[in-house]
Amino acid sequence: MIGAGLDILIAALLVLGGVFGLVGSYGLLRLKGAMQRLHAPTKASTVGLGAVLMASAIGAGSTQEILVTLFIFLTAPLTALYLAKTLLHRHITPAELPTAAGGADWAAQSPAQPPVAQKD
């Protein structure tokens, strides 16, 4: 009975991972803005890959997949953050940003570091 329950859990995690991967791929293709296209696959792939790796860890009884999952959960959001900051620096000037709370400068766009001019 326990074996059948684990098989159902593993199958559910694999299906969940596949659905999240499909949604992330669809979002990458269909969303218009660069920030939107960045958001869809990073969030979906993190959850989808995490579900697939957890299914693998449960099925194989290995802790290696758990360590890989932890690594992905820590690095994927940071990668998305740095890609978004790069996009801000290359395409948005400080004058285009809304006023920050308290009148302070935005952390990603300080006056000391103007955006790099990009020619498309």
Biopython code that builds the backbone (N, CA, C, O; Angstrom):
import numpy as np
from Bio.PDB.StructureBuilder import StructureBuilder

atoms = [
    (1, "MET", "N", (0.814, -1.195, 0.000)),
    (1, "MET", "CA", (0.000, 0.000, 0.000)),
    (1, "MET", "C", (0.862, 1.266, 0.000)),
    (1, "MET", "O", (0.521, 2.256, -0.647)),
    (2, "ILE", "N", (1.969, 1.225, 0.723)),
    (2, "ILE", "CA", (2.842, 2.391, 0.761)),
    (2, "ILE", "C", (3.482, 2.611, -0.603)),
    (2, "ILE", "O", (3.657, 3.757, -1.015)),
    (3, "GLY", "N", (3.833, 1.555, -1.306)),
    (3, "GLY", "CA", (4.422, 1.675, -2.627)),
    (3, "GLY", "C", (3.491, 2.349, -3.619)),
    (3, "GLY", "O", (3.934, 3.158, -4.434)),
    (4, "ALA", "N", (2.201, 2.024, -3.562)),
    (4, "ALA", "CA", (1.232, 2.643, -4.465)),
    (4, "ALA", "C", (1.059, 4.119, -4.135)),
    (4, "ALA", "O", (0.907, 4.941, -5.039)),
    (5, "GLY", "N", (1.082, 4.461, -2.865)),
    (5, "GLY", "CA", (0.966, 5.867, -2.462)),
    (5, "GLY", "C", (2.152, 6.693, -2.923)),
    (5, "GLY", "O", (2.000, 7.833, -3.362)),
    (6, "LEU", "N", (3.347, 6.098, -2.818)),
    (6, "LEU", "CA", (4.541, 6.804, -3.299)),
    (6, "LEU", "C", (4.532, 6.963, -4.811)),
    (6, "LEU", "O", (4.956, 7.990, -5.340)),
    (7, "ASP", "N", (4.040, 5.928, -5.507)),
    (7, "ASP", "CA", (3.948, 6.039, -6.966)),
    (7, "ASP", "C", (2.990, 7.146, -7.374)),
    (7, "ASP", "O", (3.262, 7.875, -8.328)),
    (8, "ILE", "N", (1.889, 7.281, -6.679)),
    (8, "ILE", "CA", (0.924, 8.346, -6.975)),
    (8, "ILE", "C", (1.544, 9.710, -6.684)),
    (8, "ILE", "O", (1.365, 10.648, -7.461)),
    (9, "LEU", "N", (2.264, 9.830, -5.585)),
    (9, "LEU", "CA", (2.927, 11.091, -5.243)),
    (9, "LEU", "C", (3.986, 11.463, -6.290)),
    (9, "LEU", "O", (4.074, 12.618, -6.709)),
    (10, "ILE", "N", (4.778, 10.485, -6.703)),
    (10, "ILE", "CA", (5.804, 10.738, -7.712)),
    (10, "ILE", "C", (5.155, 11.154, -9.032)),
    (10, "ILE", "O", (5.613, 12.094, -9.682)),
    (11, "ALA", "N", (4.100, 10.460, -9.423)),
    (11, "ALA", "CA", (3.410, 10.808, -10.669)),
    (11, "ALA", "C", (2.813, 12.208, -10.591)),
    (11, "ALA", "O", (2.875, 12.965, -11.560)),
    (12, "ALA", "N", (2.234, 12.558, -9.441)),
    (12, "ALA", "CA", (1.645, 13.891, -9.276)),
    (12, "ALA", "C", (2.718, 14.976, -9.356)),
    (12, "ALA", "O", (2.501, 16.019, -9.972)),
    (13, "LEU", "N", (3.867, 14.734, -8.741)),
    (13, "LEU", "CA", (4.955, 15.708, -8.811)),
    (13, "LEU", "C", (5.493, 15.856, -10.236)),
    (13, "LEU", "O", (5.818, 16.965, -10.661)),
    (14, "LEU", "N", (5.588, 14.759, -10.968)),
    (14, "LEU", "CA", (6.050, 14.831, -12.352)),
    (14, "LEU", "C", (5.057, 15.583, -13.235)),
    (14, "LEU", "O", (5.458, 16.382, -14.081)),
    (15, "VAL", "N", (3.769, 15.330, -13.041)),
    (15, "VAL", "CA", (2.752, 16.047, -13.817)),
    (15, "VAL", "C", (2.774, 17.528, -13.451)),
    (15, "VAL", "O", (2.690, 18.383, -14.333)),
    (16, "LEU", "N", (2.885, 17.837, -12.168)),
    (16, "LEU", "CA", (2.949, 19.227, -11.725)),
    (16, "LEU", "C", (4.168, 19.933, -12.330)),
    (16, "LEU", "O", (4.058, 21.069, -12.793)),
    (17, "GLY", "N", (5.315, 19.273, -12.329)),
    (17, "GLY", "CA", (6.511, 19.851, -12.935)),
    (17, "GLY", "C", (6.340, 20.085, -14.420)),
    (17, "GLY", "O", (6.769, 21.115, -14.939)),
    (18, "GLY", "N", (5.720, 19.145, -15.111)),
    (18, "GLY", "CA", (5.464, 19.307, -16.537)),
    (18, "GLY", "C", (4.511, 20.446, -16.835)),
    (18, "GLY", "O", (4.716, 21.195, -17.790)),
    (19, "VAL", "N", (3.465, 20.583, -16.021)),
    (19, "VAL", "CA", (2.494, 21.670, -16.215)),
    (19, "VAL", "C", (3.168, 23.021, -16.001)),
    (19, "VAL", "O", (2.963, 23.942, -16.792)),
    (20, "PHE", "N", (3.958, 23.151, -14.958)),
    (20, "PHE", "CA", (4.655, 24.417, -14.720)),
    (20, "PHE", "C", (5.649, 24.731, -15.834)),
    (20, "PHE", "O", (5.780, 25.888, -16.235)),
    (21, "GLY", "N", (6.344, 23.726, -16.333)),
    (21, "GLY", "CA", (7.252, 23.948, -17.451)),
    (21, "GLY", "C", (6.514, 24.391, -18.710)),
    (21, "GLY", "O", (6.988, 25.259, -19.442)),
    (22, "LEU", "N", (5.354, 23.792, -18.956)),
    (22, "LEU", "CA", (4.547, 24.170, -20.115)),
    (22, "LEU", "C", (4.018, 25.592, -19.981)),
    (22, "LEU", "O", (4.047, 26.356, -20.946)),
    (23, "VAL", "N", (3.537, 25.953, -18.800)),
    (23, "VAL", "CA", (3.031, 27.307, -18.566)),
    (23, "VAL", "C", (4.154, 28.335, -18.717)),
    (23, "VAL", "O", (3.946, 29.399, -19.299)),
    (24, "GLY", "N", (5.321, 28.027, -18.205)),
    (24, "GLY", "CA", (6.454, 28.939, -18.345)),
    (24, "GLY", "C", (6.877, 29.116, -19.787)),
    (24, "GLY", "O", (7.205, 30.226, -20.206)),
    (25, "SER", "N", (6.873, 28.035, -20.553)),
    (25, "SER", "CA", (7.221, 28.131, -21.973)),
    (25, "SER", "C", (6.178, 28.934, -22.737)),
    (25, "SER", "O", (6.520, 29.752, -23.591)),
    (26, "TYR", "N", (4.920, 28.703, -22.434)),
    (26, "TYR", "CA", (3.845, 29.456, -23.086)),
    (26, "TYR", "C", (3.959, 30.943, -22.745)),
    (26, "TYR", "O", (3.800, 31.794, -23.620)),
    (27, "GLY", "N", (4.234, 31.256, -21.482)),
    (27, "GLY", "CA", (4.403, 32.648, -21.078)),
    (27, "GLY", "C", (5.582, 33.310, -21.757)),
    (27, "GLY", "O", (5.518, 34.492, -22.096)),
    (28, "LEU", "N", (6.653, 32.569, -21.959)),
    (28, "LEU", "CA", (7.819, 33.113, -22.641)),
    (28, "LEU", "C", (7.483, 33.488, -24.086)),
    (28, "LEU", "O", (7.977, 34.489, -24.604)),
    (29, "LEU", "N", (6.652, 32.690, -24.723)),
    (29, "LEU", "CA", (6.282, 32.957, -26.110)),
    (29, "LEU", "C", (5.212, 34.034, -26.252)),
    (29, "LEU", "O", (5.255, 34.814, -27.204)),
    (30, "ARG", "N", (4.256, 34.094, -25.330)),
    (30, "ARG", "CA", (3.088, 34.942, -25.517)),
    (30, "ARG", "C", (3.167, 36.310, -24.849)),
    (30, "ARG", "O", (2.502, 37.238, -25.308)),
    (31, "LEU", "N", (3.938, 36.471, -23.804)),
    (31, "LEU", "CA", (3.970, 37.759, -23.120)),
    (31, "LEU", "C", (4.747, 38.774, -23.945)),
    (31, "LEU", "O", (5.666, 38.419, -24.683)),
    (32, "LYS", "N", (4.363, 40.048, -23.810)),
    (32, "LYS", "CA", (4.885, 41.082, -24.703)),
    (32, "LYS", "C", (6.178, 41.724, -24.207)),
    (32, "LYS", "O", (7.163, 41.778, -24.944)),
    (33, "GLY", "N", (6.184, 42.205, -22.981)),
    (33, "GLY", "CA", (7.332, 42.951, -22.492)),
    (33, "GLY", "C", (8.466, 42.043, -22.042)),
    (33, "GLY", "O", (8.258, 40.881, -21.692)),
    (34, "ALA", "N", (9.670, 42.601, -22.058)),
    (34, "ALA", "CA", (10.841, 41.818, -21.650)),
    (34, "ALA", "C", (10.767, 41.419, -20.179)),
    (34, "ALA", "O", (11.169, 40.314, -19.815)),
    (35, "MET", "N", (10.255, 42.312, -19.333)),
    (35, "MET", "CA", (10.133, 41.970, -17.909)),
    (35, "MET", "C", (9.091, 40.873, -17.696)),
    (35, "MET", "O", (9.267, 40.013, -16.833)),
    (36, "GLN", "N", (8.020, 40.896, -18.466)),
    (36, "GLN", "CA", (7.012, 39.839, -18.367)),
    (36, "GLN", "C", (7.583, 38.516, -18.864)),
    (36, "GLN", "O", (7.359, 37.469, -18.257)),
    (37, "ARG", "N", (8.315, 38.569, -19.961)),
    (37, "ARG", "CA", (8.915, 37.339, -20.491)),
    (37, "ARG", "C", (9.966, 36.783, -19.543)),
    (37, "ARG", "O", (10.197, 35.575, -19.520)),
    (38, "LEU", "N", (10.596, 37.632, -18.775)),
    (38, "LEU", "CA", (11.572, 37.179, -17.791)),
    (38, "LEU", "C", (10.872, 36.507, -16.615)),
    (38, "LEU", "O", (11.365, 35.517, -16.075)),
    (39, "HIS", "N", (9.734, 37.042, -16.225)),
    (39, "HIS", "CA", (9.022, 36.552, -15.045)),
    (39, "HIS", "C", (8.456, 35.149, -15.247)),
    (39, "HIS", "O", (8.598, 34.289, -14.378)),
    (40, "ALA", "N", (7.825, 34.921, -16.379)),
    (40, "ALA", "CA", (7.127, 33.647, -16.595)),
    (40, "ALA", "C", (8.043, 32.427, -16.513)),
    (40, "ALA", "O", (7.763, 31.522, -15.728)),
    (41, "PRO", "N", (9.122, 32.366, -17.287)),
    (41, "PRO", "CA", (9.917, 31.148, -17.221)),
    (41, "PRO", "C", (10.733, 30.990, -15.946)),
    (41, "PRO", "O", (10.993, 29.863, -15.527)),
    (42, "THR", "N", (11.145, 32.087, -15.319)),
    (42, "THR", "CA", (11.960, 31.920, -14.116)),
    (42, "THR", "C", (11.129, 31.359, -12.969)),
    (42, "THR", "O", (11.587, 30.473, -12.248)),
    (43, "LYS", "N", (9.926, 31.862, -12.796)),
    (43, "LYS", "CA", (9.088, 31.353, -11.704)),
    (43, "LYS", "C", (8.608, 29.943, -12.003)),
    (43, "LYS", "O", (8.669, 29.062, -11.146)),
    (44, "ALA", "N", (8.133, 29.737, -13.216)),
    (44, "ALA", "CA", (7.581, 28.428, -13.561)),
    (44, "ALA", "C", (8.653, 27.348, -13.605)),
    (44, "ALA", "O", (8.428, 26.225, -13.155)),
    (45, "SER", "N", (9.798, 27.684, -14.138)),
    (45, "SER", "CA", (10.843, 26.662, -14.228)),
    (45, "SER", "C", (11.395, 26.306, -12.856)),
    (45, "SER", "O", (11.774, 25.159, -12.618)),
    (46, "THR", "N", (11.443, 27.270, -11.960)),
    (46, "THR", "CA", (11.918, 26.967, -10.608)),
    (46, "THR", "C", (10.989, 25.984, -9.915)),
    (46, "THR", "O", (11.445, 24.998, -9.336)),
    (47, "VAL", "N", (9.701, 26.244, -9.970)),
    (47, "VAL", "CA", (8.732, 25.350, -9.324)),
    (47, "VAL", "C", (8.663, 24.021, -10.075)),
    (47, "VAL", "O", (8.624, 22.959, -9.453)),
    (48, "GLY", "N", (8.647, 24.074, -11.414)),
    (48, "GLY", "CA", (8.557, 22.844, -12.199)),
    (48, "GLY", "C", (9.763, 21.942, -12.012)),
    (48, "GLY", "O", (9.623, 20.736, -11.807)),
    (49, "LEU", "N", (10.940, 22.526, -12.083)),
    (49, "LEU", "CA", (12.150, 21.737, -11.886)),
    (49, "LEU", "C", (12.236, 21.215, -10.452)),
    (49, "LEU", "O", (12.694, 20.097, -10.217)),
    (50, "GLY", "N", (11.795, 22.029, -9.505)),
    (50, "GLY", "CA", (11.772, 21.572, -8.112)),
    (50, "GLY", "C", (10.864, 20.370, -7.922)),
    (50, "GLY", "O", (11.213, 19.439, -7.197)),
    (51, "ALA", "N", (9.698, 20.380, -8.568)),
    (51, "ALA", "CA", (8.765, 19.256, -8.451)),
    (51, "ALA", "C", (9.349, 17.994, -9.088)),
    (51, "ALA", "O", (9.227, 16.905, -8.527)),
    (52, "VAL", "N", (9.975, 18.132, -10.244)),
    (52, "VAL", "CA", (10.572, 16.970, -10.912)),
    (52, "VAL", "C", (11.735, 16.416, -10.086)),
    (52, "VAL", "O", (11.875, 15.200, -9.954)),
    (53, "LEU", "N", (12.553, 17.284, -9.539)),
    (53, "LEU", "CA", (13.675, 16.811, -8.723)),
    (53, "LEU", "C", (13.207, 16.180, -7.418)),
    (53, "LEU", "O", (13.822, 15.230, -6.935)),
    (54, "MET", "N", (12.128, 16.698, -6.844)),
    (54, "MET", "CA", (11.593, 16.075, -5.622)),
    (54, "MET", "C", (11.017, 14.693, -5.946)),
    (54, "MET", "O", (11.162, 13.761, -5.154)),
    (55, "ALA", "N", (10.370, 14.556, -7.097)),
    (55, "ALA", "CA", (9.880, 13.238, -7.509)),
    (55, "ALA", "C", (11.045, 12.267, -7.680)),
    (55, "ALA", "O", (10.958, 11.103, -7.287)),
    (56, "SER", "N", (12.128, 12.752, -8.266)),
    (56, "SER", "CA", (13.315, 11.919, -8.444)),
    (56, "SER", "C", (13.932, 11.538, -7.096)),
    (56, "SER", "O", (14.381, 10.408, -6.906)),
    (57, "ALA", "N", (13.947, 12.496, -6.163)),
    (57, "ALA", "CA", (14.511, 12.218, -4.841)),
    (57, "ALA", "C", (13.673, 11.184, -4.088)),
    (57, "ALA", "O", (14.212, 10.316, -3.401)),
    (58, "ILE", "N", (12.363, 11.288, -4.223)),
    (58, "ILE", "CA", (11.490, 10.320, -3.546)),
    (58, "ILE", "C", (11.644, 8.944, -4.188)),
    (58, "ILE", "O", (11.711, 7.934, -3.487)),
    (59, "GLY", "N", (11.701, 8.903, -5.523)),
    (59, "GLY", "CA", (11.796, 7.622, -6.219)),
    (59, "GLY", "C", (13.125, 6.931, -6.024)),
    (59, "GLY", "O", (13.172, 5.713, -5.855)),
    (60, "ALA", "N", (14.197, 7.682, -6.046)),
    (60, "ALA", "CA", (15.529, 7.094, -5.929)),
    (60, "ALA", "C", (16.015, 7.016, -4.482)),
    (60, "ALA", "O", (16.939, 6.262, -4.175)),
    (61, "GLY", "N", (15.401, 7.781, -3.607)),
    (61, "GLY", "CA", (15.843, 7.795, -2.217)),
    (61, "GLY", "C", (17.183, 8.470, -2.044)),
    (61, "GLY", "O", (17.940, 8.120, -1.138)),
    (62, "SER", "N", (17.491, 9.434, -2.897)),
    (62, "SER", "CA", (18.786, 10.100, -2.877)),
    (62, "SER", "C", (18.658, 11.522, -2.339)),
    (62, "SER", "O", (17.638, 12.180, -2.540)),
    (63, "THR", "N", (19.678, 11.981, -1.667)),
    (63, "THR", "CA", (19.688, 13.358, -1.176)),
    (63, "THR", "C", (20.336, 14.314, -2.177)),
    (63, "THR", "O", (20.278, 15.531, -2.000)),
    (64, "GLN", "N", (20.945, 13.773, -3.213)),
    (64, "GLN", "CA", (21.606, 14.617, -4.208)),
    (64, "GLN", "C", (20.597, 15.517, -4.916)),
    (64, "GLN", "O", (20.896, 16.683, -5.174)),
    (65, "GLU", "N", (19.412, 15.007, -5.235)),
    (65, "GLU", "CA", (18.387, 15.809, -5.893)),
    (65, "GLU", "C", (17.899, 16.935, -5.001)),
    (65, "GLU", "O", (17.568, 18.018, -5.484)),
    (66, "ILE", "N", (17.856, 16.686, -3.718)),
    (66, "ILE", "CA", (17.426, 17.728, -2.778)),
    (66, "ILE", "C", (18.440, 18.867, -2.766)),
    (66, "ILE", "O", (18.054, 20.035, -2.707)),
    (67, "LEU", "N", (19.726, 18.545, -2.823)),
    (67, "LEU", "CA", (20.755, 19.579, -2.875)),
    (67, "LEU", "C", (20.688, 20.373, -4.180)),
    (67, "LEU", "O", (20.879, 21.589, -4.177)),
    (68, "VAL", "N", (20.419, 19.695, -5.287)),
    (68, "VAL", "CA", (20.277, 20.392, -6.562)),
    (68, "VAL", "C", (19.057, 21.308, -6.528)),
    (68, "VAL", "O", (19.111, 22.434, -7.022)),
    (69, "THR", "N", (17.955, 20.829, -5.945)),
    (69, "THR", "CA", (16.745, 21.647, -5.805)),
    (69, "THR", "C", (17.030, 22.889, -4.975)),
    (69, "THR", "O", (16.606, 23.986, -5.338)),
    (70, "LEU", "N", (17.731, 22.732, -3.884)),
    (70, "LEU", "CA", (18.085, 23.871, -3.040)),
    (70, "LEU", "C", (18.947, 24.866, -3.816)),
    (70, "LEU", "O", (18.751, 26.076, -3.706)),
    (71, "PHE", "N", (19.886, 24.367, -4.589)),
    (71, "PHE", "CA", (20.739, 25.236, -5.400)),
    (71, "PHE", "C", (19.910, 26.010, -6.420)),
    (71, "PHE", "O", (20.112, 27.212, -6.593)),
    (72, "ILE", "N", (18.988, 25.341, -7.091)),
    (72, "ILE", "CA", (18.132, 26.006, -8.091)),
    (72, "ILE", "C", (17.250, 27.045, -7.419)),
    (72, "ILE", "O", (17.094, 28.148, -7.943)),
    (73, "PHE", "N", (16.666, 26.715, -6.264)),
    (73, "PHE", "CA", (15.793, 27.662, -5.568)),
    (73, "PHE", "C", (16.557, 28.894, -5.096)),
    (73, "PHE", "O", (15.968, 29.967, -4.972)),
    (74, "LEU", "N", (17.837, 28.764, -4.834)),
    (74, "LEU", "CA", (18.633, 29.913, -4.411)),
    (74, "LEU", "C", (19.168, 30.728, -5.579)),
    (74, "LEU", "O", (19.252, 31.953, -5.483)),
    (75, "THR", "N", (19.529, 30.085, -6.671)),
    (75, "THR", "CA", (20.185, 30.807, -7.755)),
    (75, "THR", "C", (19.242, 31.355, -8.823)),
    (75, "THR", "O", (19.527, 32.406, -9.397)),
    (76, "ALA", "N", (18.141, 30.686, -9.104)),
    (76, "ALA", "CA", (17.240, 31.155, -10.174)),
    (76, "ALA", "C", (16.636, 32.528, -9.867)),
    (76, "ALA", "O", (16.611, 33.372, -10.763)),
    (77, "PRO", "N", (16.151, 32.795, -8.663)),
    (77, "PRO", "CA", (15.637, 34.147, -8.400)),
    (77, "PRO", "C", (16.724, 35.226, -8.464)),
    (77, "PRO", "O", (16.457, 36.349, -8.892)),
    (78, "LEU", "N", (17.931, 34.894, -8.048)),
    (78, "LEU", "CA", (19.017, 35.875, -8.130)),
    (78, "LEU", "C", (19.395, 36.167, -9.570)),
    (78, "LEU", "O", (19.698, 37.309, -9.915)),
    (79, "THR", "N", (19.380, 35.152, -10.405)),
    (79, "THR", "CA", (19.657, 35.359, -11.819)),
    (79, "THR", "C", (18.603, 36.264, -12.443)),
    (79, "THR", "O", (18.929, 37.171, -13.209)),
    (80, "ALA", "N", (17.338, 36.016, -12.113)),
    (80, "ALA", "CA", (16.254, 36.862, -12.632)),
    (80, "ALA", "C", (16.399, 38.298, -12.138)),
    (80, "ALA", "O", (16.143, 39.241, -12.887)),
    (81, "LEU", "N", (16.805, 38.467, -10.899)),
    (81, "LEU", "CA", (17.005, 39.805, -10.350)),
    (81, "LEU", "C", (18.081, 40.559, -11.125)),
    (81, "LEU", "O", (17.885, 41.720, -11.485)),
    (82, "TYR", "N", (19.201, 39.916, -11.382)),
    (82, "TYR", "CA", (20.283, 40.594, -12.085)),
    (82, "TYR", "C", (19.935, 40.844, -13.550)),
    (82, "TYR", "O", (20.348, 41.859, -14.110)),
    (83, "LEU", "N", (19.192, 39.951, -14.176)),
    (83, "LEU", "CA", (18.738, 40.204, -15.544)),
    (83, "LEU", "C", (17.774, 41.386, -15.590)),
    (83, "LEU", "O", (17.834, 42.201, -16.511)),
    (84, "ALA", "N", (16.888, 41.483, -14.602)),
    (84, "ALA", "CA", (15.944, 42.605, -14.554)),
    (84, "ALA", "C", (16.677, 43.927, -14.306)),
    (84, "ALA", "O", (16.340, 44.944, -14.913)),
    (85, "LYS", "N", (17.667, 43.918, -13.428)),
    (85, "LYS", "CA", (18.442, 45.146, -13.192)),
    (85, "LYS", "C", (19.216, 45.564, -14.435)),
    (85, "LYS", "O", (19.332, 46.756, -14.721)),
    (86, "THR", "N", (19.741, 44.603, -15.170)),
    (86, "THR", "CA", (20.429, 44.923, -16.415)),
    (86, "THR", "C", (19.462, 45.546, -17.411)),
    (86, "THR", "O", (19.807, 46.508, -18.098)),
    (87, "LEU", "N", (18.273, 45.009, -17.488)),
    (87, "LEU", "CA", (17.259, 45.567, -18.376)),
    (87, "LEU", "C", (16.911, 46.995, -17.972)),
    (87, "LEU", "O", (16.756, 47.865, -18.830)),
    (88, "LEU", "N", (16.787, 47.238, -16.676)),
    (88, "LEU", "CA", (16.511, 48.595, -16.200)),
    (88, "LEU", "C", (17.629, 49.558, -16.583)),
    (88, "LEU", "O", (17.364, 50.664, -17.055)),
    (89, "HIS", "N", (18.853, 49.150, -16.387)),
    (89, "HIS", "CA", (19.993, 50.024, -16.678)),
    (89, "HIS", "C", (20.144, 50.312, -18.167)),
    (89, "HIS", "O", (20.606, 51.389, -18.543)),
    (90, "ARG", "N", (19.766, 49.377, -19.005)),
    (90, "ARG", "CA", (19.966, 49.559, -20.442)),
    (90, "ARG", "C", (18.824, 50.285, -21.126)),
    (90, "ARG", "O", (19.040, 50.919, -22.159)),
    (91, "HIS", "N", (17.607, 50.215, -20.582)),
    (91, "HIS", "CA", (16.457, 50.715, -21.324)),
    (91, "HIS", "C", (15.635, 51.780, -20.607)),
    (91, "HIS", "O", (14.768, 52.388, -21.233)),
    (92, "ILE", "N", (15.865, 52.024, -19.353)),
    (92, "ILE", "CA", (15.042, 52.981, -18.607)),
    (92, "ILE", "C", (15.944, 54.034, -17.980)),
    (92, "ILE", "O", (16.897, 53.708, -17.273)),
    (93, "THR", "N", (15.638, 55.293, -18.241)),
    (93, "THR", "CA", (16.393, 56.388, -17.643)),
    (93, "THR", "C", (15.776, 56.742, -16.292)),
    (93, "THR", "O", (14.608, 56.432, -16.058)),
    (94, "PRO", "N", (16.523, 57.378, -15.404)),
    (94, "PRO", "CA", (15.956, 57.756, -14.108)),
    (94, "PRO", "C", (14.736, 58.663, -14.234)),
    (94, "PRO", "O", (13.860, 58.622, -13.370)),
    (95, "ALA", "N", (14.651, 59.476, -15.280)),
    (95, "ALA", "CA", (13.495, 60.356, -15.462)),
    (95, "ALA", "C", (12.224, 59.566, -15.759)),
    (95, "ALA", "O", (11.130, 60.055, -15.479)),
    (96, "GLU", "N", (12.330, 58.377, -16.309)),
    (96, "GLU", "CA", (11.170, 57.557, -16.644)),
    (96, "GLU", "C", (10.624, 56.776, -15.459)),
    (96, "GLU", "O", (9.501, 56.276, -15.518)),
    (97, "LEU", "N", (11.392, 56.663, -14.392)),
    (97, "LEU", "CA", (10.949, 55.908, -13.224)),
    (97, "LEU", "C", (9.943, 56.714, -12.415)),
    (97, "LEU", "O", (10.041, 57.939, -12.359)),
    (98, "PRO", "N", (8.974, 56.048, -11.788)),
    (98, "PRO", "CA", (8.065, 56.777, -10.906)),
    (98, "PRO", "C", (8.797, 57.256, -9.661)),
    (98, "PRO", "O", (9.880, 56.766, -9.339)),
    (99, "THR", "N", (8.209, 58.201, -8.973)),
    (99, "THR", "CA", (8.824, 58.733, -7.761)),
    (99, "THR", "C", (8.869, 57.653, -6.685)),
    (99, "THR", "O", (7.864, 57.001, -6.400)),
    (100, "ALA", "N", (10.030, 57.478, -6.101)),
    (100, "ALA", "CA", (10.182, 56.486, -5.038)),
    (100, "ALA", "C", (9.609, 57.029, -3.738)),
    (100, "ALA", "O", (9.492, 58.240, -3.553)),
    (101, "ALA", "N", (9.256, 56.126, -2.851)),
    (101, "ALA", "CA", (8.698, 56.529, -1.559)),
    (101, "ALA", "C", (9.717, 57.355, -0.776)),
    (101, "ALA", "O", (10.890, 56.989, -0.698)),
    (102, "GLY", "N", (9.275, 58.448, -0.209)),
    (102, "GLY", "CA", (10.152, 59.294, 0.592)),
    (102, "GLY", "C", (11.054, 60.188, -0.241)),
    (102, "GLY", "O", (11.899, 60.887, 0.319)),
    (103, "GLY", "N", (10.903, 60.190, -1.556)),
    (103, "GLY", "CA", (11.715, 61.044, -2.410)),
    (103, "GLY", "C", (13.131, 60.552, -2.613)),
    (103, "GLY", "O", (13.950, 61.277, -3.177)),
    (104, "ALA", "N", (13.447, 59.359, -2.179)),
    (104, "ALA", "CA", (14.795, 58.813, -2.333)),
    (104, "ALA", "C", (14.991, 58.320, -3.766)),
    (104, "ALA", "O", (14.029, 58.150, -4.515)),
    (105, "ASP", "N", (16.258, 58.094, -4.133)),
    (105, "ASP", "CA", (16.561, 57.547, -5.451)),
    (105, "ASP", "C", (16.288, 56.046, -5.461)),
    (105, "ASP", "O", (16.311, 55.385, -4.423)),
    (106, "TRP", "N", (16.030, 55.531, -6.648)),
    (106, "TRP", "CA", (15.883, 54.092, -6.807)),
    (106, "TRP", "C", (17.256, 53.434, -6.665)),
    (106, "TRP", "O", (18.260, 53.978, -7.125)),
    (107, "ALA", "N", (17.294, 52.275, -6.034)),
    (107, "ALA", "CA", (18.569, 51.587, -5.817)),
    (107, "ALA", "C", (19.191, 51.144, -7.138)),
    (107, "ALA", "O", (20.414, 51.142, -7.274)),
    (108, "ALA", "N", (18.366, 50.771, -8.105)),
    (108, "ALA", "CA", (18.887, 50.293, -9.381)),
    (108, "ALA", "C", (19.301, 51.439, -10.298)),
    (108, "ALA", "O", (20.005, 51.212, -11.283)),
    (109, "GLN", "N", (18.878, 52.662, -9.994)),
    (109, "GLN", "CA", (19.173, 53.800, -10.861)),
    (109, "GLN", "C", (19.624, 54.992, -10.026)),
    (109, "GLN", "O", (18.892, 55.973, -9.897)),
    (110, "SER", "N", (20.796, 54.913, -9.474)),
    (110, "SER", "CA", (21.298, 56.055, -8.724)),
    (110, "SER", "C", (21.835, 57.092, -9.706)),
    (110, "SER", "O", (22.263, 56.729, -10.801)),
    (111, "PRO", "N", (21.823, 58.383, -9.337)),
    (111, "PRO", "CA", (22.319, 59.417, -10.247)),
    (111, "PRO", "C", (23.791, 59.239, -10.613)),
    (111, "PRO", "O", (24.227, 59.726, -11.656)),
    (112, "ALA", "N", (24.555, 58.556, -9.780)),
    (112, "ALA", "CA", (25.974, 58.367, -10.063)),
    (112, "ALA", "C", (26.203, 57.381, -11.201)),
    (112, "ALA", "O", (27.282, 57.358, -11.792)),
    (113, "GLN", "N", (25.198, 56.565, -11.514)),
    (113, "GLN", "CA", (25.348, 55.566, -12.554)),
    (113, "GLN", "C", (24.231, 55.720, -13.585)),
    (113, "GLN", "O", (23.197, 55.062, -13.468)),
    (114, "PRO", "N", (24.417, 56.566, -14.582)),
    (114, "PRO", "CA", (23.374, 56.717, -15.610)),
    (114, "PRO", "C", (23.277, 55.451, -16.454)),
    (114, "PRO", "O", (24.235, 54.684, -16.547)),
    (115, "PRO", "N", (22.116, 55.238, -17.068)),
    (115, "PRO", "CA", (21.956, 54.024, -17.895)),
    (115, "PRO", "C", (22.839, 54.069, -19.133)),
    (115, "PRO", "O", (23.160, 55.142, -19.643)),
    (116, "VAL", "N", (23.215, 52.924, -19.596)),
    (116, "VAL", "CA", (24.027, 52.788, -20.786)),
    (116, "VAL", "C", (23.134, 53.019, -22.009)),
    (116, "VAL", "O", (22.056, 52.432, -22.107)),
    (117, "ALA", "N", (23.568, 53.854, -22.925)),
    (117, "ALA", "CA", (22.783, 54.105, -24.133)),
    (117, "ALA", "C", (22.779, 52.857, -25.001)),
    (117, "ALA", "O", (23.828, 52.280, -25.288)),
    (118, "GLN", "N", (21.602, 52.455, -25.407)),
    (118, "GLN", "CA", (21.442, 51.250, -26.208)),
    (118, "GLN", "C", (20.865, 51.614, -27.563)),
    (118, "GLN", "O", (19.841, 52.293, -27.637)),
    (119, "LYS", "N", (21.500, 51.179, -28.620)),
    (119, "LYS", "CA", (20.990, 51.428, -29.956)),
    (119, "LYS", "C", (20.423, 50.131, -30.509)),
    (119, "LYS", "O", (21.136, 49.146, -30.699)),
    (120, "ASP", "N", (19.125, 50.160, -30.761)),
    (120, "ASP", "CA", (18.477, 48.930, -31.247)),
    (120, "ASP", "C", (18.398, 48.908, -32.737)),
    (120, "ASP", "O", (17.883, 47.949, -33.314)),
]
sb = StructureBuilder()
sb.init_structure("model")
sb.init_model(0)
sb.init_chain("A")
sb.init_seg("    ")
for serial, (resi, resn, name, xyz) in enumerate(atoms, 1):
    if name == "N":
        sb.init_residue(resn, " ", resi, " ")
    sb.init_atom(name, np.array(xyz, "f"), 0.0, 1.0, " ", f" {name:<3s}", serial, name[0])
structure = sb.get_structure()
